[in-house]
Amino acid sequence: MATGGQASNVSYSSVSQSSDGGICVPGSGLPSSVRRLVRDWAPLVWLAPGERFLPLGVTEFLDNVQSDQYYLRTRIDIESLLQNRSSFLYGRRPAGTVPVYALVKNCISKDMRLRAARNMPILKTSVKRNAFTLIQDPGFLAQRQTNSVSDLRARTISQEQIRQAATVPRFEKVREENGCQKVHFHVTYWMFYPFSEGKTICVLDLGFFGSWPIPTIGGVCIGTLKEYGSHIGDWEHMSLYFKDNEYPLAMYVSAHDVGAFYQYDPRNGTFVYESQETRKGLFQKPTFPEKVYTAGDSHPILFSARGSHGLWTAPGKHKFVRVPRLYDESGFGTAWPTWKRLELLLEEDNEPLPGWMTFKGKWGNPSSNCHPLARLGFNICEFVDGPTGIPMKKFNFRC
């Protein structure tokens, strides 16, 4: 992305590509087995009931912002955009229309794939390298859950309850072709939202010294309720790690500045909690459920928090910051079968990537309406900086 220009001028290429019938093409992009596994294990994400700020594709977002070296800024001020419910900040209903960006790191080197290619006949295929779109299951219609919000706040849910949340065809198992390399890769599914809604906090207005967070008393705020931490642009992700099997060995699910690692149990068809990490901050230590269930025997079922979009592995109310107490709420709102539109990005030397992947700045406006003491490090703002993009994030798994 050229600095100082318009973000909408960033080049972006994707080629529509359906399944190629299981043909393995060593040494030329990704083997078909990898592409199929990326599709078959893409998550089923439930947007929260009452969600106002839906996902959006990167290209449409770029059409509405302008870039400099450090930020992608909205062409129109944020307040005006928020007042217009048809503005791009409110996104689109995602099923089949909004892409999910699957960044794949193939752990099998090109040299190994070339050696394997010498041992098999040359195959003529129409597969193009790197960035393409996988559009699958056009007849899929996710079932909307009718449970009340209060019912969804239980800390645990049975496998049968979860599997009734969506009807998804069984995944097609991978069959190795003669001469094909066994799979060994990890993939991160990136979801983009044009706006992330902050949290409402009880504050006391001290005039020149600004508004300071105070605890509620018996659930009642004796000060003023004010929303902080909203921002333009919002990247959310989960990752899977595959090696030698048609199912993943492990999964990582990210929620704000924390995340949880799960191991896959093929006997029960569930992901089992292993550990968690805090990437930033001292007061974040949420509780993650013991198991994550799947739809159609392969798609992990995840829940996007209302407004802030952090990914959780169960519906309900999740406390993720202890001071001040901040909660996410998630549940069965709108189903997002992410495999219906995947755009694959290959993390490999000499492989072309979309132009927007070169931008190293913030995907949103700079902070505004901040606390008077923000310059001293008291970082409370009505609108905070947009997030950094995919190239600035670390992988959750290594080869």
Secondary structure, DSSP 8 states (H G I E B T S, - for coil): --TTS-GGGS----EE----TT---TTSSS-HHHHHHHHHT--EEEE-TT--S----HHHHHTTEEE-SSBEEESS-HHHHHH-TTSGGG----TTTS-EEEEEEE-S-HHHHHHHHTTS--------SS-EEE---TT---------TGGGG-S---HHHHHTT------------TT----EEEEEEEEEEEEE--EEEEEEE-GGG-EEE---BTTB-SSEEEEE-BEEEEEEEEEEEEESSSS-SEEEEEETTEEEEEEEETTTTEEEEEEEEESS-SS------SEE-EETTTEEEEEE-TTT--EESSSEEEEEETTTTEEEEE-SSEEEEGGGSEEEEE-STT----GGGG--SBSS---EEE-TTGGGT---EEE----B-GGGS--SS--
